[in-house]
Amino acid sequence: MPGSESGVRMAALLPKRGPARLLTVATLLTMIGYGIYVTVGVLYFTRAVHLPAAQVGIGLTVAGAVSLAAGMPIGHLADRQGARAVYALTLGLGAVSMAGLCFAHEFWTFVVFAGLGAVAQSAVPGARGPLVLPHE
């Protein structure tokens, strides 16, 4: 069967069952979702929500600035409180922000949810890093 051969190859890419596989799947889903948002978000907010392009640009700029400021403190939080809990928090924050963006029809709600999403995305490497590094 041709399908079973590709399934075997796909299974070889995944880690063994357990926390490593769960982390891999969570990372894959997060990156796919964020990639879709980055790709079509501007079109959605300018064409479907009818925000002016300048407001979308300003909102994304503010979100980027907030995420730059939040990345390092969240990394310190992961060091103190545990990377696993902070990573779960960033995934939850990202999910809430993406859901909120679906219902944002005004400039300020767009800025708030885009900022939350950018903070969650910038915090992921600092929280996920300790989870994937080999322990000695």
C-alpha positions as CSV (number, residue, x, y, z in Angstrom):
1,M,0.0,0.0,0.0
2,P,1.4,3.4,-0.9
3,G,-0.2,5.2,2.0
4,S,1.4,2.9,4.6
5,E,5.0,3.7,3.4
6,S,4.4,7.4,3.9
7,G,2.9,6.7,7.3
8,V,6.0,4.9,8.4
9,R,8.2,7.8,7.2
10,M,6.0,10.2,9.1
11,A,6.2,8.1,12.3
12,A,10.0,8.1,12.0
13,L,9.9,11.9,12.3
14,L,8.0,12.0,15.6
15,P,9.5,11.3,18.9
16,K,8.4,8.3,21.0
17,R,5.0,8.6,22.8
18,G,5.0,10.8,25.8
19,P,5.9,14.4,26.6
20,A,8.3,14.9,23.7
21,R,5.7,13.9,21.2
22,L,3.1,16.2,22.9
23,L,5.6,19.0,22.7
24,T,6.3,18.3,19.1
25,V,2.6,18.3,18.2
26,A,1.9,21.5,20.2
27,T,4.8,23.2,18.5
28,L,3.7,22.1,15.0
29,L,0.1,23.3,15.6
30,T,1.2,26.6,17.0
31,M,3.6,27.3,14.2
32,I,1.0,26.4,11.5
33,G,-1.6,28.6,13.2
34,Y,0.8,31.5,13.6
35,G,2.0,31.1,10.0
36,I,-1.6,31.3,8.7
37,Y,-2.2,34.4,10.9
38,V,0.9,36.2,9.6
39,T,0.0,35.3,6.0
40,V,-3.6,36.3,5.9
41,G,-4.1,38.5,9.0
42,V,-3.6,41.8,7.2
43,L,-5.9,40.8,4.4
44,Y,-8.6,39.7,6.8
45,F,-8.4,42.9,8.8
46,T,-8.3,45.2,5.8
47,R,-10.9,43.4,3.6
48,A,-13.3,41.6,5.9
49,V,-13.2,43.8,9.0
50,H,-12.6,46.9,7.0
51,L,-9.9,48.5,9.2
52,P,-7.8,51.0,7.3
53,A,-4.4,49.6,6.3
54,A,-2.7,52.3,8.3
55,Q,-4.5,51.2,11.5
56,V,-3.6,47.5,10.8
57,G,0.0,48.6,10.4
58,I,0.0,50.7,13.5
59,G,-1.7,47.9,15.5
60,L,0.9,45.3,14.3
61,T,3.7,47.7,15.1
62,V,2.4,48.3,18.7
63,A,2.0,44.5,19.0
64,G,5.6,43.9,17.9
65,A,6.9,46.5,20.3
66,V,5.0,45.0,23.2
67,S,6.3,41.5,22.3
68,L,9.9,42.8,22.2
69,A,9.5,44.2,25.7
70,A,7.8,41.1,27.1
71,G,10.1,38.3,25.8
72,M,12.9,38.6,28.3
73,P,10.7,39.0,31.4
74,I,8.7,35.9,30.4
75,G,12.0,34.0,29.9
76,H,12.9,34.9,33.5
77,L,9.5,33.8,34.7
78,A,10.1,30.4,33.0
79,D,13.4,30.1,34.9
80,R,11.7,30.8,38.2
81,Q,8.3,29.2,37.9
82,G,9.1,26.3,35.6
83,A,9.3,26.2,31.8
84,R,6.4,23.7,31.5
85,A,3.9,25.9,33.3
86,V,5.0,29.0,31.4
87,Y,4.9,27.2,28.1
88,A,1.4,26.0,28.8
89,L,0.4,29.6,29.7
90,T,1.9,31.0,26.5
91,L,0.0,28.4,24.4
92,G,-3.2,29.3,26.2
93,L,-2.6,33.0,25.8
94,G,-1.9,32.4,22.1
95,A,-5.2,30.5,21.7
96,V,-7.2,33.2,23.5
97,S,-5.6,36.0,21.4
98,M,-6.3,34.2,18.1
99,A,-9.9,33.5,19.1
100,G,-10.2,37.2,20.2
101,L,-8.9,38.3,16.8
102,C,-11.7,36.5,15.1
103,F,-14.2,38.7,17.0
104,A,-12.2,42.0,16.9
105,H,-14.0,44.5,14.7
106,E,-12.6,47.7,16.1
107,F,-9.1,49.1,16.2
108,W,-8.5,48.9,19.9
109,T,-9.7,45.3,20.3
110,F,-7.5,44.4,17.3
111,V,-4.5,46.0,19.1
112,V,-5.2,44.3,22.4
113,F,-5.5,40.8,20.9
114,A,-2.7,41.3,18.4
115,G,-0.5,42.4,21.3
116,L,-1.5,39.4,23.3
117,G,-0.7,37.1,20.4
118,A,2.7,38.7,19.8
119,V,3.6,38.4,23.5
120,A,2.6,34.8,23.5
121,Q,4.6,34.1,20.3
122,S,7.7,36.0,21.6
123,A,7.5,34.1,24.9
124,V,7.4,30.6,23.3
125,P,11.2,30.2,22.7
126,G,12.1,31.2,26.2
127,A,9.6,28.8,27.7
128,R,10.1,26.0,25.2
129,G,13.9,26.1,25.2
130,P,14.5,24.4,28.6
131,L,11.9,21.7,27.7
132,V,13.8,20.6,24.6
133,L,17.4,20.9,25.9
134,P,18.9,17.6,27.0
135,H,19.3,17.4,30.8
136,E,22.7,16.5,32.2
